[in-house]
Amino acid sequence: MNFQQLRSVREAVRQGFNLTVVAEVLHTSQPGVSRQIRELEDELGIELFERAGKRLTGLTPPGATVLPIVERLLQEAENLRRAGREYAQQDRGTLTIAATHSQARYALPTAVRDFCAAHPGVELRLQQGSPKNVAELLLTGEADIGVATEALAEYPELVALPCYQWTHVVIVPHTHPLAQDHREGRSLTLGRLAAFPIITYEGGYTGRSQIDGAFKRQNLAPNIVLAAMDADVIKTYVELGMGVGIIAAIAHDEQRDPQLTAIDARHLFASNMTRLAVRRGAFLRSYVYEFIRTFASPLTREVVMQAMASSPGSSFEI
């Protein structure tokens, strides 16, 4: 049994049982991948994959049982390599952070600046995507840290730690009727808001579920004319007069958005929790803990380690 055999099995599942793609990922040949899988099956005395001729079509029941063990073995092998690098190069390496646009644009910059100043030997890489993309990058080991509001707490393979709570604001041009209401002290209601075209986040992004839930509970059907992944796009189309925007409060800045009036909407929509996640069981180098603490000061190394030692599915709050 060797690691190349284990990698062949893992990648066969990840790549939808397409051995041509597996061979490309592992920089080898398709016959070589097939041979590695067969040799492991012969050694274990079981068939891991269902086949149609020479083509893999799925996992057998024994294969489904073995796969998590294969994943753990490969993760521990990576942990060994990381542990070696930790002591060979105390404060040098690469830190990859996966985050949604809102987090990368509005929440992370100060932490990134401070971390880079304190750790000049660490190359920091920032990848952006949907909450699901962020989770997948963590699960595959392509990212060390993930930051998002949606989705991360739904994966038992991840340790998702609470960072900060935030609320939404409604944004409109200064000449909009809602801006006039705001200046005259009239409180915004969902009914009043639903009377206008709305521009907000796509489903699964930046607290959209809280927005949908609020309207649903009052049996209102908002007229959402445009949905986007990030607040900058939403603000652009609000400025064009296409509708009323609903964005994260952190995404509005009076100096950067001089054409817009922001109306506090915390009484309309429930607050949201942004979480930072790491892969359960991963070896985290010292500077990873340092970045986590820089971004969310209550998340000390001890707190993170305690959370990683907790059982999957258990809630963890600070």
BATOR-979976 format. One line per 2 residues: their letters; for each residue z, x, y of N, C-alpha, C. Coordinates in Angstrom, 1 decimal, padded with zeros to 4 digits. Each point is the difference from the previous one (the first is absolute). Example, Ala and Ser with C-alpha at 12.3 -4.5 7.8 and 13.67 -1.06 7.14 Angstrom:
AS) 007.8/013.2/-005.7/000.0/-000.9/001.2/000.0/000.9/001.2  -000.7/-000.4/001.1/000.0/000.9/001.1/000.8/-000.8/001.1
END
This chain:
MN) 000.0/000.9/-001.2/000.0/-000.9/001.2/000.0/000.9/001.2  -000.9/-000.3/001.0/000.0/000.7/001.3/-000.2/-000.9/001.2
FQ) 000.1/000.6/001.1/000.0/-000.8/001.2/-001.4/-000.6/000.3  -001.1/000.8/-000.4/-001.3/-000.5/000.2/-000.3/-001.3/-000.8
QL) 000.6/-000.1/-001.2/-000.1/-001.2/-000.8/000.7/-001.1/000.7  001.2/000.2/000.6/000.7/-001.0/000.7/-000.7/-000.5/001.2
RS) -000.6/001.0/000.7/-000.8/-000.4/001.2/-001.2/-000.8/-000.3  -000.6/000.3/-001.1/-001.2/-000.7/-000.4/000.4/-001.5/-000.3
VR) 001.1/-000.2/-000.7/000.5/-001.4/-000.3/000.3/-000.7/001.3  000.7/000.7/000.9/000.4/-000.7/001.3/-001.2/-000.4/000.8
EA) -000.9/001.0/000.2/-001.2/-000.3/000.8/-000.9/-001.0/-000.6  -000.1/-000.1/-001.4/-000.8/-001.0/-000.6/000.5/-001.4/000.4
VR) 001.3/-000.2/000.1/000.5/-001.3/000.4/-000.2/-000.2/001.5  000.2/001.1/000.8/-000.1/-000.2/001.5/-001.5/-000.2/000.4
QG) -000.9/000.5/-000.8/-001.4/-000.1/000.4/-000.7/-001.2/-000.8  000.8/-000.9/-000.4/-000.6/-001.2/-000.7/-000.7/000.3/-001.3
FN) 000.4/001.1/-000.7/-000.5/000.4/-001.3/-001.4/000.5/000.1  -000.5/000.4/001.2/-001.3/000.6/000.2/000.1/001.5/-000.2
LT) -000.4/000.5/-001.1/000.2/001.4/-000.3/-000.8/001.0/000.8  -001.2/-000.6/000.5/-000.8/000.8/000.9/000.8/000.4/001.3
VV) 000.6/-001.1/000.6/000.8/000.3/001.2/001.2/000.8/-000.3  000.7/-000.2/-001.2/001.1/000.8/-000.4/-000.4/001.5/000.0
AE) -001.1/000.3/-000.6/-000.5/001.4/-000.1/-000.2/000.6/001.4  -000.5/-000.8/000.9/-000.2/000.5/001.4/001.4/000.3/000.6
VL) 000.9/-000.9/-000.2/001.3/000.2/000.6/000.7/001.2/-000.5  -000.1/000.3/-001.3/000.7/001.1/-000.7/-000.9/001.3/000.0
HT) -001.2/-000.1/000.6/-000.9/001.2/000.1/-000.3/000.5/-001.4  -000.4/-000.9/-000.9/-000.3/000.4/-001.4/-001.2/-000.9/-000.4
SQ) -000.3/000.0/-001.3/-001.1/-000.7/-000.5/000.5/-001.3/-000.7  -000.9/-001.0/-000.1/000.4/-001.2/-000.7/000.3/000.2/-001.5
PG) -000.8/000.8/-000.7/000.4/000.3/-001.4/001.4/000.7/-000.1  000.3/000.8/001.0/001.3/000.7/000.1/001.1/-000.9/000.1
VS) -000.2/-001.1/000.9/001.1/-001.0/000.2/000.2/-000.8/-001.3  -001.1/-000.4/-000.6/000.1/-000.7/-001.3/000.7/000.8/-001.1
RQ) -000.3/001.3/000.0/000.6/000.9/-001.0/001.5/000.1/000.3  000.4/000.1/001.2/001.4/000.1/000.4/000.8/-001.2/-000.5
IR) -000.6/-001.2/000.3/000.7/-001.2/-000.4/000.1/-000.2/-001.5  -001.1/000.4/-000.7/000.0/-000.1/-001.4/001.0/000.9/-000.7
EL) 000.1/001.2/000.6/001.0/001.0/-000.6/001.4/-000.5/000.2  000.3/-000.6/001.2/001.3/-000.5/000.2/000.3/-001.2/-001.0
ED) -001.0/-000.9/-000.1/000.2/-001.1/-000.9/000.2/000.5/-001.5  -000.7/001.0/-000.4/000.2/000.5/-001.3/001.4/000.6/-000.2
EL) 000.4/000.7/001.0/001.4/000.6/000.0/001.1/-001.0/-000.1  -000.2/-001.1/000.8/001.0/-001.1/000.0/-000.1/-000.9/-001.2
GI) -001.2/000.0/-000.6/-000.2/-000.9/-001.1/-000.2/-001.5/000.3  -000.5/-000.2/001.3/-000.2/-001.4/000.5/-001.3/000.0/000.8
EL) -000.6/-001.1/000.2/-001.1/-000.1/000.9/000.5/-000.6/001.3  -000.3/000.7/001.1/000.5/-000.4/001.3/-000.9/-000.9/000.7
FE) -001.3/000.0/-000.3/-001.0/-000.8/000.7/-000.8/-000.9/-001.0  -000.3/-001.1/000.5/-000.9/-000.9/-000.7/-001.4/000.5/000.3
RA) -000.9/-000.1/-000.9/-001.4/000.5/000.2/-001.1/-001.0/-000.5  -001.1/000.1/000.7/-001.2/-000.7/-000.4/-001.1/001.1/-000.2
GK) -000.2/000.5/-001.2/-000.8/001.2/-000.2/000.8/001.2/000.5  -000.7/000.7/000.8/000.6/001.2/000.6/000.7/-000.3/001.4
RL) -000.1/-001.2/000.4/000.5/-000.4/001.3/001.4/-000.5/-000.1  000.9/000.4/000.9/001.4/-000.5/000.1/000.0/-001.3/000.7
TG) 000.7/-001.0/-000.5/000.0/-001.3/000.6/001.4/-000.4/000.5  001.0/000.6/-000.5/001.4/-000.3/000.4/001.0/000.7/-000.8
LT) 001.3/-000.2/000.3/001.1/000.6/-000.7/000.4/-000.9/-001.2  000.3/000.7/-001.1/000.6/-000.7/-001.1/001.4/-000.3/000.3
PP) 000.7/-000.8/-000.8/001.5/-000.2/000.2/000.7/001.3/-000.1  -000.3/000.9/-001.0/000.7/001.3/000.1/-000.3/000.8/001.2
GA) -001.2/-000.1/000.5/-000.4/000.7/001.2/000.7/-000.5/001.2  000.2/-001.3/000.1/000.8/-000.5/001.1/001.4/000.5/000.0
TV) 000.6/000.2/-001.2/001.3/000.5/-000.1/000.1/001.5/000.3  -001.0/000.7/-000.3/000.0/001.5/000.2/-000.3/000.3/001.5
LP) -000.8/-000.8/000.6/-000.5/000.4/001.4/001.2/000.3/001.0  001.0/-000.8/000.0/001.1/000.3/001.0/000.7/001.4/-000.4
IV) 000.0/000.4/-001.3/000.5/001.3/-000.3/-000.9/001.1/000.4  -001.3/-000.2/-000.1/-001.0/000.9/000.5/000.2/000.2/001.5
ER) 000.2/-001.1/000.7/000.1/000.1/001.5/001.3/000.8/000.3  001.1/-000.3/-000.7/001.2/000.7/000.3/-000.1/001.5/-000.3
LL) -000.7/000.4/-001.1/-000.1/001.4/-000.3/-000.8/000.7/001.1  -001.1/-000.6/000.4/-000.8/000.6/001.1/000.7/000.1/001.3
QE) 000.8/-001.0/000.3/000.8/000.0/001.2/001.0/001.1/000.0  000.7/000.2/-001.2/001.0/001.1/-000.1/-000.7/001.3/000.1
AE) -001.2/000.2/-000.5/-000.7/001.2/000.1/-000.3/000.3/001.4  -000.4/-001.0/000.8/-000.2/000.2/001.4/001.3/000.3/000.7
NL) 001.1/-000.6/-000.4/001.3/000.3/000.6/000.4/001.5/-000.2  -000.4/000.5/-001.2/000.3/001.4/-000.3/-000.8/000.9/000.9
RR) -001.2/-000.3/000.3/-000.8/000.8/000.9/000.5/-000.1/001.4  000.4/-001.2/000.4/000.6/-000.1/001.3/001.3/000.7/000.2
AG) 000.8/000.0/-001.1/001.3/000.7/000.1/-000.2/001.5/000.1  -001.0/000.5/-000.7/-000.4/001.4/000.1/-000.4/000.4/001.4
RE) -000.9/-000.9/000.6/-000.4/000.3/001.4/001.1/-000.1/001.0  001.0/-000.9/-000.3/001.1/-000.2/000.9/000.8/001.3/000.2
YA) 000.2/000.7/-001.1/000.8/001.2/000.1/-000.9/001.3/000.3  -001.3/-000.1/-000.3/-000.9/001.1/000.3/-000.4/000.0/001.5
QQ) -000.1/-001.2/000.5/-000.4/-000.1/001.4/000.9/-001.1/000.7  001.1/000.5/000.5/001.1/-000.9/000.5/-000.5/-001.1/000.9
DR) -000.8/000.4/001.0/-000.4/-001.0/001.0/-001.5/000.1/000.3  -000.8/000.1/-001.0/-001.4/000.0/000.1/-000.6/-000.9/-001.0
GT) -001.1/-000.7/000.4/-000.6/-001.0/-001.0/-000.7/-001.1/000.8  -000.2/-001.0/-000.7/-000.8/-001.2/000.5/000.9/-001.2/-000.1
LT) 000.0/-000.9/001.0/000.7/-001.3/-000.1/-001.0/-001.0/000.4  -000.3/-000.9/-001.0/-001.0/-001.1/000.2/000.8/-001.3/000.2
IA) -000.3/-000.7/001.1/000.6/-001.3/000.4/-001.1/-001.0/000.0  000.2/-001.1/-000.7/-000.9/-001.1/000.0/000.7/-001.1/000.8
AT) -000.8/-000.7/000.9/000.6/-001.0/000.8/-001.0/-001.0/000.5  000.4/-001.2/000.4/-000.9/-000.9/000.6/-000.3/000.4/001.4
HS) -001.1/-000.6/000.6/-000.4/000.4/001.3/001.2/-000.1/001.0  000.7/-001.2/-000.1/001.0/-000.3/001.0/001.1/001.1/-000.1
QA) 000.4/000.4/-001.2/001.0/001.0/-000.1/-000.5/001.4/000.5  -001.2/000.3/-000.4/-000.5/001.3/000.4/-000.2/000.1/001.5
RY) -000.4/-001.1/000.6/-000.3/000.0/001.4/001.2/-000.1/000.9  001.0/-000.8/-000.4/001.1/-000.4/000.9/001.4/000.5/-000.5
AL) 000.2/000.1/-001.3/001.3/000.3/-000.5/000.2/001.5/-000.3  -001.0/000.7/-000.5/000.1/001.3/-000.5/-000.2/001.2/001.0
PT) -000.7/-000.2/001.1/-000.3/001.1/000.8/001.2/000.9/000.4  001.1/-000.6/000.5/001.1/000.9/000.4/000.6/000.8/-001.1
AV) 000.1/-000.7/-001.2/000.5/000.8/-001.2/-000.9/001.1/-000.4  -001.3/-000.3/000.0/-001.0/001.0/-000.3/000.1/001.2/000.9
RD) 000.0/-000.3/001.3/000.1/001.1/001.0/001.3/000.9/-000.2  001.1/-000.7/-000.2/001.3/000.8/-000.2/000.0/000.7/-001.3
FC) -000.5/-000.6/-001.0/-000.1/000.7/-001.3/-000.9/001.3/000.0  -001.2/-000.2/000.6/-000.9/001.1/000.1/000.6/001.2/000.8
AA) 000.7/-000.4/001.1/000.6/001.1/000.8/001.1/000.7/-000.8  000.7/-000.7/-000.8/001.1/000.7/-000.8/-000.5/000.6/-001.3
HP) -001.2/-000.3/-000.5/-000.5/000.5/-001.2/-001.4/000.5/000.1  -000.3/001.0/000.8/-001.3/000.5/000.2/-000.8/000.4/-001.2
GV) 000.7/000.3/-001.1/-000.6/000.5/-001.2/-000.5/-001.1/-000.9  000.3/-001.3/000.4/-000.4/-001.1/-000.8/-001.2/-000.7/000.5
EL) -001.0/-000.1/-000.8/-001.2/-000.8/000.4/000.2/-001.4/-000.2  -000.1/-000.8/001.0/000.2/-001.5/-000.1/-001.3/-000.7/000.0
RL) -000.2/-000.9/-001.0/-001.2/-000.8/-000.2/000.4/-001.4/000.2  -000.8/-000.8/000.7/000.3/-001.4/000.3/-001.2/-000.8/-000.5
QQ) 000.3/-000.9/-001.0/-001.0/-000.9/-000.5/000.3/-001.4/000.4  -001.0/-000.8/000.4/000.2/-001.3/000.4/-000.6/-001.0/-001.0
GS) 000.6/-001.2/-000.1/-000.6/-001.0/-000.9/000.8/-001.2/000.0  -000.4/-001.0/-000.8/000.8/-001.2/-000.1/001.3/000.3/-000.8
PK) 001.0/-000.9/000.1/001.2/000.2/-000.8/-000.2/000.2/-001.4  -001.0/-000.7/-000.6/-000.3/000.3/-001.4/-000.6/001.4/-000.2
NV) -000.9/000.4/000.9/-000.5/001.4/-000.1/001.2/001.0/000.1  000.9/-000.2/000.9/001.2/000.9/000.2/000.7/000.1/-001.4
AE) 000.3/-001.2/-000.6/000.7/000.0/-001.3/-000.8/000.8/-001.1  -001.3/-000.2/000.0/-000.8/000.6/-001.0/000.0/001.5/000.2
LL) -000.1/000.5/001.2/000.0/001.4/000.3/001.4/000.7/-000.5  001.0/-000.8/000.2/001.3/000.5/-000.5/000.1/000.0/-001.6
LT) -000.5/-001.0/-000.6/000.0/-000.1/-001.4/-000.8/001.0/-000.7  -001.1/000.4/000.6/-000.9/001.0/-000.6/000.4/001.5/000.4
GE) 001.1/000.1/000.8/000.4/001.3/000.4/-000.8/000.6/001.1  -000.9/-000.7/000.6/-000.9/000.5/001.1/000.8/000.0/001.3
AD) 001.1/-000.7/000.1/000.8/000.0/001.2/001.5/000.3/-000.4  000.7/000.6/000.9/001.4/000.3/-000.3/000.9/-001.1/000.6
IG) -000.4/-000.6/001.1/000.8/-001.0/000.7/-001.0/-001.1/000.4  000.5/-001.3/-000.1/-000.8/-001.1/000.5/000.8/-000.8/001.0
VA) -000.6/-000.5/001.0/000.7/-000.8/001.0/-000.8/-001.3/000.3  000.6/-001.1/-000.2/-000.7/-001.3/000.2/001.0/-001.1/000.1
TE) -000.4/-001.2/000.5/000.9/-001.1/000.0/-000.1/-000.9/-001.2  -001.3/-000.2/-000.4/-000.3/-000.9/-001.1/000.0/000.8/-001.3
AL) 000.2/-000.6/-001.1/-000.4/000.4/-001.4/000.9/001.1/-000.7  000.5/001.0/000.8/000.6/001.2/-000.7/001.2/-000.4/-000.9
AE) 000.8/-001.0/000.4/001.1/-000.4/-000.7/-000.3/-000.8/-001.3  -001.3/-000.3/-000.2/-000.4/-000.8/-001.1/-000.3/000.9/-001.3
YP) 000.0/001.3/000.2/-000.4/000.9/-001.1/001.3/000.7/-000.6  000.3/-000.3/-001.3/001.2/000.6/-000.5/-000.1/001.5/-000.2
EL) -001.2/000.5/000.0/-000.2/001.4/-000.2/000.3/000.8/001.3  000.2/-000.7/001.1/000.3/000.6/001.3/001.4/-000.3/000.4
VA) 000.5/000.9/000.8/001.3/-000.2/000.6/-000.3/-000.3/001.5  000.3/-001.2/000.4/-000.4/-000.4/001.3/001.3/-000.2/000.8
LP) 000.1/000.8/001.1/001.2/000.1/000.8/-000.2/-000.7/001.4  001.0/-000.8/000.4/-000.2/-000.7/001.3/000.1/001.0/001.2
CY) -000.9/-000.1/001.0/000.0/000.9/001.1/000.5/-000.7/001.3  -000.8/-001.0/000.4/000.4/-000.7/001.2/-000.6/-001.4/000.0
QW) 000.6/-000.9/000.7/-000.5/-001.4/000.1/-000.8/-000.2/001.3  -000.9/-000.8/000.0/-000.8/-000.3/001.2/-000.5/-001.4/000.0
TH) -000.4/-000.4/001.2/-000.5/-001.4/000.2/-001.4/000.0/000.6  -000.5/-001.2/000.1/-001.3/-000.2/000.6/000.1/-000.4/001.5
VV) -001.1/000.3/000.7/-000.2/-000.6/001.3/-001.4/-000.7/000.1  -000.1/-000.9/000.9/-001.2/-000.7/000.3/-000.6/000.7/001.3
IV) -001.3/000.4/-000.1/-000.6/000.6/001.2/-001.2/-000.8/000.5  -000.1/-000.1/001.3/-001.0/-000.8/000.6/-000.4/000.7/001.4
PH) -001.2/-000.2/000.5/-000.3/000.4/001.3/000.9/-000.6/001.1  000.2/000.7/001.1/000.9/-000.5/001.0/-000.4/-001.4/000.5
TH) -001.2/-000.4/-000.1/-000.5/-001.3/000.6/000.1/-001.1/-001.1  000.4/000.3/-001.1/000.1/-001.0/-001.1/001.1/-001.0/000.2
PL) -000.2/-001.3/-000.4/001.0/-001.0/000.2/001.4/000.4/-000.6  000.0/000.7/-001.1/001.3/000.4/-000.6/000.7/001.1/000.9
AQ) -000.8/000.8/000.7/000.6/000.9/000.9/000.6/-000.7/001.2  -000.6/-001.1/000.4/000.5/-000.8/001.1/001.3/-000.7/-000.5
DH) 000.0/-000.5/-001.2/001.2/-000.6/-000.6/001.2/001.0/000.0  -000.4/001.2/-000.4/001.1/001.1/-000.1/000.5/000.3/001.3
RE) -000.8/000.2/001.1/000.5/000.3/001.3/000.9/-001.1/000.6  -000.3/-001.3/-000.4/000.8/-001.1/000.5/001.2/-000.3/-000.9
GR) 000.2/000.8/-001.0/001.2/-000.1/-000.8/000.0/-001.0/-001.2  -001.2/-000.5/-000.3/-000.1/-001.0/-001.1/-000.1/000.8/-001.3
SL) 000.8/-000.5/-000.9/000.1/000.7/-001.3/-001.2/-000.3/-000.9  -000.5/001.0/-000.6/-001.2/-000.2/-000.9/000.4/-000.7/-001.3
TL) -000.8/-000.9/-000.4/000.2/-000.7/-001.3/-001.2/000.2/-000.9  000.2/-000.2/-001.3/-001.1/000.1/-001.0/-001.1/-001.0/000.3
GR) 000.4/-001.2/000.4/-000.9/-001.1/000.3/-000.9/000.4/001.2  000.6/000.6/001.0/-000.8/000.4/001.2/-000.9/001.1/-000.4
LA) 000.5/001.0/-000.8/-000.8/001.1/-000.4/-001.2/-000.4/-000.9  000.2/-001.0/-000.8/-001.1/-000.5/-000.9/-001.1/-000.7/000.7
AF) 000.2/-000.3/001.3/-001.0/-000.7/000.7/-001.1/001.0/000.5  000.2/001.3/-000.2/-001.0/001.0/000.5/-000.6/000.8/-001.2
PI) -001.2/000.5/000.1/-000.5/000.9/-001.0/000.9/001.2/-000.2  000.2/000.5/-001.2/000.9/001.0/-000.3/-000.7/001.2/-000.6
IT) 000.4/001.2/000.5/-000.5/001.3/-000.6/001.3/000.8/-000.5  -000.1/000.3/-001.2/001.2/000.7/-000.6/-000.4/000.9/-001.2
YE) 001.0/000.5/-000.7/-000.3/000.9/-001.1/-000.6/-000.7/-001.3  -000.7/000.8/-000.8/-000.5/-000.5/-001.2/001.2/-000.3/-001.0
GG) -000.3/-000.8/-001.0/001.1/-000.3/-001.0/000.4/001.3/-000.6  001.4/000.1/-000.2/000.5/001.2/-000.7/000.3/001.1/001.0
YT) -000.3/-000.2/001.3/000.3/001.1/001.0/001.0/-000.5/001.0  000.9/001.0/000.3/000.9/-000.1/001.2/000.6/-001.3/000.2
GR) 000.7/-000.5/-001.0/000.7/-001.3/000.1/-000.8/-001.2/000.1  -001.2/000.0/-000.4/-000.9/-001.2/000.0/000.7/-001.2/-000.8
SQ) 000.6/000.4/-001.1/000.7/-001.1/-000.8/001.0/-000.7/000.8  000.7/000.6/000.9/001.0/-000.7/000.8/-000.7/-000.9/001.0
ID) -001.1/000.4/000.5/-000.7/-000.9/001.0/-000.5/-001.2/-000.8  -000.7/000.2/-001.1/-000.5/-001.2/-000.8/001.1/-000.9/-000.4
GA) 001.2/000.6/-000.4/001.1/-000.8/-000.5/000.6/-000.9/001.1  000.0/000.5/001.2/000.6/-000.7/001.1/-000.8/-001.3/000.3
FK) -001.4/000.2/000.1/-000.8/-001.1/000.3/000.0/-001.0/-001.2  000.1/000.4/-001.2/000.0/-000.8/-001.1/001.2/-000.9/-000.1
RQ) 001.2/000.6/000.4/001.2/-000.8/-000.1/000.0/-001.1/001.1  -000.8/000.1/001.0/-000.1/-001.1/001.0/-001.2/-000.8/-000.2
NL) -000.7/000.2/-001.1/-001.2/-000.8/-000.4/-001.1/000.1/001.1  -000.1/001.3/000.5/-001.0/000.2/001.0/-001.1/000.9/-000.6
AP) -001.3/-000.2/000.4/-001.1/000.8/-000.5/-000.6/000.8/001.2  000.4/001.2/000.2/-000.4/000.8/001.1/-001.5/000.3/-000.1
NI) -000.7/000.0/001.1/-001.4/000.4/000.0/-000.2/001.5/000.2  000.0/000.7/-001.1/-000.1/001.4/000.0/-001.5/000.4/000.1
VL) -000.5/000.4/001.1/-001.4/000.3/000.2/-000.4/001.4/-000.4  001.0/000.9/000.0/-000.3/001.4/-000.4/001.3/000.6/-000.6
AA) -000.2/000.7/-001.1/001.1/000.8/-000.6/-000.4/001.4/-000.1  000.9/000.9/000.3/-000.3/001.5/000.0/001.1/000.8/-000.6
MD) -000.3/001.2/-000.3/001.0/000.8/-000.7/001.0/000.7/001.0  -000.4/000.1/001.2/000.9/000.7/000.9/000.1/-000.6/001.4
AD) 001.0/000.3/000.7/000.3/-000.7/001.3/-001.0/000.4/001.1  -000.5/001.2/-000.1/-000.9/000.5/001.1/-001.2/-000.9/000.0
VI) -000.5/-000.4/-001.2/-001.2/-000.9/-000.1/000.4/-001.4/000.6  001.1/-000.5/-000.4/000.5/-001.3/000.4/000.1/000.0/001.5
KT) 000.6/001.0/000.6/000.1/000.0/001.5/-001.4/000.1/000.7  -000.9/000.7/-000.6/-001.3/000.0/000.6/-000.7/-001.4/000.1
YV) 000.1/-000.8/-001.0/-000.6/-001.3/000.0/000.8/-001.0/000.8  001.3/000.2/000.1/000.8/-000.8/000.9/-000.4/000.2/001.4
EL) -000.2/001.3/000.4/-000.4/000.3/001.3/-001.3/-000.6/000.4  -000.9/-000.2/-001.1/-001.3/-000.7/000.3/000.1/-001.5/000.1
GM) 001.2/-000.5/-000.2/000.2/-001.4/000.1/-000.3/-000.9/-001.2  -000.1/000.7/-001.1/-000.4/-000.7/-001.2/001.1/-000.8/-000.7
GV) 001.3/000.3/000.4/001.1/-000.7/-000.6/001.3/000.6/000.4  001.1/-000.6/-000.5/001.4/000.4/000.2/000.3/001.0/-001.2
GI) 000.6/001.2/000.4/000.3/001.0/-001.1/001.4/-000.1/-000.4  000.2/000.2/-001.3/001.4/000.2/-000.6/000.0/001.3/-000.6
IA) 000.9/000.9/000.5/000.0/001.4/-000.5/001.5/000.4/-000.1  000.2/001.2/-000.6/001.3/000.6/-000.1/000.5/000.4/001.4
AI) 001.3/-000.3/000.3/000.5/000.4/001.3/-000.2/001.4/000.4  000.1/000.9/-001.0/-000.1/001.4/000.2/-001.4/000.4/000.4
AH) -001.0/-000.8/-000.2/-001.3/000.3/000.3/-000.4/-000.3/001.5  000.9/-000.7/000.7/-000.3/-000.3/001.4/000.8/001.0/000.9
DE) -000.7/000.5/001.0/000.5/000.9/001.0/-000.5/-000.4/001.4  000.9/-000.3/000.9/-000.4/-000.5/001.3/-001.0/001.0/000.7
QR) 000.3/001.2/-000.1/-000.8/001.0/000.7/-001.4/000.2/-000.6  -000.1/-000.1/-001.4/-001.2/000.1/-000.7/-000.8/-001.3/000.0
DP) 000.7/-001.1/000.2/-000.7/-001.3/-000.1/000.2/-000.8/001.3  -000.4/000.5/001.1/000.2/-000.6/001.3/-000.6/-001.4/000.2
QL) -001.0/-000.3/-000.8/-000.8/-001.2/000.1/000.7/-001.2/-000.7  001.1/000.3/-000.8/000.5/-001.0/-000.9/001.5/-000.4/000.4
TA) 000.3/-001.2/-000.2/001.4/-000.5/000.0/000.5/-000.1/-001.4  001.2/000.5/-000.3/000.6/-000.1/-001.3/001.2/-001.0/000.1
ID) 000.0/-000.9/-001.0/001.0/-001.0/-000.1/000.8/000.2/-001.3  001.3/000.1/000.2/000.8/000.2/-001.2/-000.1/-001.2/-000.9
AR) -000.2/000.3/-001.3/-000.2/-001.1/-001.0/001.0/000.1/-001.1  001.1/000.7/000.2/000.9/000.1/-001.1/000.7/-001.3/-000.4
HL) -000.1/-001.0/000.9/000.6/-001.3/-000.3/-001.0/-000.8/-000.8  -001.2/000.4/-000.1/-001.1/-000.7/-000.7/-000.2/000.5/-001.4
FA) 000.0/001.4/-000.2/-000.3/000.6/-001.2/001.2/000.9/-000.5  000.2/-000.1/-001.3/001.1/000.8/-000.5/-000.2/001.5/000.2
SN) 001.1/000.8/000.0/-000.1/001.4/000.2/-000.6/000.7/-001.3  -000.5/001.2/000.2/-000.6/000.7/-001.1/000.7/001.3/-000.2
MT) -000.1/000.5/-001.2/000.7/001.3/-000.4/-001.1/001.0/-000.4  -000.1/001.1/000.8/-000.9/001.1/-000.4/000.8/000.9/-001.0
RL) -000.7/000.4/-001.1/000.6/000.8/-001.0/-000.7/001.3/-000.2  000.7/001.0/-000.4/-000.5/001.3/-000.4/000.2/000.1/-001.5
AV) -001.1/000.4/-000.7/000.1/000.0/-001.5/-000.4/001.4/-000.5  000.6/000.4/-001.1/-000.4/001.1/-000.8/-000.1/-000.4/-001.5
RR) -000.7/000.8/-000.7/-000.2/-000.3/-001.4/001.3/000.2/-000.8  000.4/-000.9/-000.8/001.2/000.1/-000.8/-000.2/001.2/-001.0
GA) 001.0/000.9/000.0/000.0/001.1/-000.9/-000.7/001.2/000.5  -000.7/000.0/001.2/-000.7/001.1/000.5/001.0/001.1/000.5
FL) -000.4/001.2/-000.1/000.8/001.1/000.6/-000.4/000.1/001.5  000.9/-000.1/000.9/-000.2/000.1/001.4/000.4/001.3/000.5
RS) -000.9/000.8/000.7/000.4/001.2/000.5/000.9/-000.2/001.2  000.8/001.0/000.5/000.9/-000.1/001.0/-000.6/-000.6/001.3
YV) -001.2/000.5/000.3/-000.6/-000.5/001.3/-000.4/-001.5/-000.1  -000.2/-000.5/-001.2/-000.3/-001.5/-000.1/001.3/-000.8/000.4
YE) 001.1/000.5/-000.5/001.3/-000.7/000.5/000.2/000.2/001.5  -000.4/001.1/000.5/000.1/000.2/001.4/-000.8/-000.9/000.8
FI) -001.3/-000.2/-000.4/-000.8/-001.0/000.7/000.6/-001.4/-000.1  000.4/-000.4/-001.1/000.6/-001.3/-000.2/001.2/-000.2/001.0
RT) 000.8/001.0/000.1/001.2/-000.1/000.9/-000.5/000.0/001.5  -001.1/000.7/000.3/-000.5/000.0/001.3/-000.5/-001.3/000.4
FA) -000.7/-000.7/-000.9/-000.6/-001.3/000.3/001.1/-001.1/000.0  001.0/000.1/-000.9/001.0/-001.1/-000.1/001.3/000.8/-000.2
SP) 000.8/000.2/001.0/001.2/000.9/-000.1/001.0/-000.5/-001.0  000.2/-001.3/-000.3/001.0/-000.3/-001.0/-000.5/000.4/-001.4
LT) -001.2/000.3/-000.2/-000.5/000.4/-001.3/000.2/001.5/-000.3  001.2/000.4/-000.2/000.3/001.4/-000.3/-000.4/000.3/-001.4
RE) 000.0/001.3/-000.3/-000.4/000.4/-001.3/000.9/-000.7/-001.1  001.3/-000.1/000.3/000.9/-000.6/-000.9/-000.3/-001.5/-000.3
VV) -000.4/-000.7/001.1/-000.3/-001.4/-000.1/-001.3/-000.2/-000.8  -001.0/000.9/000.2/-001.2/-000.1/-000.7/000.2/000.3/-001.5
MQ) 000.7/001.0/-000.3/000.3/000.4/-001.4/000.8/-001.1/-000.7  000.9/-000.7/000.7/000.7/-001.1/-000.6/-000.9/-001.1/-000.3
AM) -000.9/-000.3/000.9/-001.0/-001.1/-000.2/-000.9/000.3/-001.2  -000.4/001.3/-000.1/-000.9/000.4/-001.1/000.7/-000.1/-001.3
AS) 001.3/000.2/000.0/000.7/-000.1/-001.3/000.3/-001.4/-000.4  -000.2/-001.0/000.9/000.3/-001.4/-000.3/-001.0/-000.5/-001.0
SP) 000.3/-001.1/-000.7/-000.9/-000.6/-001.0/-001.2/-000.7/000.7  -001.2/000.0/-000.6/-001.1/-000.7/000.6/000.3/-001.5/000.2
GS) -000.5/-000.5/001.1/000.3/-001.4/000.3/001.2/-000.3/000.7  000.9/000.9/000.1/001.3/-000.2/000.8/-000.3/000.1/001.5
SF) 000.6/-000.8/000.8/-000.2/000.0/001.4/000.8/001.1/000.6  -000.4/000.6/001.1/000.7/001.1/000.6/-000.1/-000.2/001.5
EI) 001.2/-000.1/000.6/000.0/-000.2/001.4/001.0/001.0/000.6  -000.2/000.4/001.3/000.9/000.9/000.7/000.6/-000.6/001.2
END
